[in-house]
């Protein structure tokens, strides 16, 4: 994998509050990398540092193997916190001004409006836009100049389900077309549905990172149905690799350790005289795993 961003032991303090504590990450080209954590975990500070908006107290970072200059940062499109546009100007006029600031050709305006599906509202004033449309326009602005990497801070924050789905579709389409995307979010569901990789922050500390399924879903959750649920629970407690046994209505839920599968479990129950009428792997409860991580 080609490394696009390397963050090396970055720390940042605001007075007595340590916003980042010795955070290190590597992000490779083509990944959709989610920086996940509750509010106040250091997500926006991390993005601010790698965009050059904030100075770290210690540590370093590099893009494509080098510390970026102002010119190099033109290859990084960003949406940091709340998008700001002139309310009485149209979408096209706002993007035209952004082109001048970024020294990008004006022909880029219609291209990016098409990417975010706002070309039919190009001549509408920004103040008439819904929150979702405002976020899409902010992403359009970040796409001016066709940067290879996008850095997005809470791109779906405050949106209704339709707006969230629209932003998710845009991000996934951009990734399919070769963009590397780094996005901060406190919404687990959106990170799960959108990202290929995730880093989990809490109070400035990096708790874990890696491919999203290995980080948030490292155990198999199994549902079992048998005639005598009380006996089933007692028997399951005696089987190696079985934990977190719970009765959920007419089924028993359990966590099966790595290296164990449902064939192993079924054989172990059969050997102990328990016949099951139903057994299967359930999608793991990512929310429960995430909450366990940040405890």
C-alpha positions, 0 to 999 in steps of 0.5 A: 500500500502507498502511504499518503499520510503519516502522523508521528507522535502528535500531542496538542494541549489547550491550557490544562486540557490535553487534546491529543496525547502522542497520536500516531497513524498511517493512512494509505492511498485509496482508503476511507479512513474514519477518525471516530470518537465521542465529542471532545476526543480530539478528532477536529484537533487531529484534522486541524493539525494535519491541515496546518491550521493548528500547530502541534506541541510535539510530534510531526506529520507528513503527506506523501513522505514530506512536510507539505508546503502551502502549494502542496496543500492544494492537493488536499481538499478540506471541510473543517467544522461548519461550512462558511459561504456568503448567504446572499450569493448563489452556489455558483458565485460562492464557488467562483470566489473559492476558485479565485482564493484557491487559484483554480480555473473557473471551469471547475465550478460546474464540474464540482456542482455536478459531482455533488448533484447541485448543478440544478441549484447552481443559481440559487442563493446559499440562504435557500439551501437545506442543511444537506445541500449546504454540506454538499456545496462545502464538499464541492468547494473542497473538490475544486482543483481535483485534489487527490485527498479529502479531509472532512470534519463531521460531514453528516453532522445534523443532517436528516436521514436523506441528507446523511444518505446523500453525503454517504453516496458522494463519499463512496463515489469519490473513493471509487474514483480514486480519492483518499478520504479522511473523515472525523465522526462521532456517529458509529453507524456512518463510519461503519457504512462508509469507512474502510479503516477506523481509528478510535480516539478518546480524550486525546488518546488513540485507543485502537486503529485498523481495518474497520471490521477487525477493530469493531467486530473481532468476535462472533456473536451466535444465536442458539435455540433449543428446547430447554433454554435453562439447560442450554445456558448451563451447558454453554457455560461449560464450553471452552471459548464461549462467553457473554451468555444472554437469553434474548426472548426465545434464543440464547446469545453468546460470544464465540472466541476467535478460532471457534466457529458454529460447527465447533459449538454445535459439536460441543453441544451435541457431545453434551447431549444438547440438540439445537433447533437453530444455530447461526452467526449474527452480525456483531453489535458494533455499537456495543463493541465501540462502547466497550472500547471507549469505557 
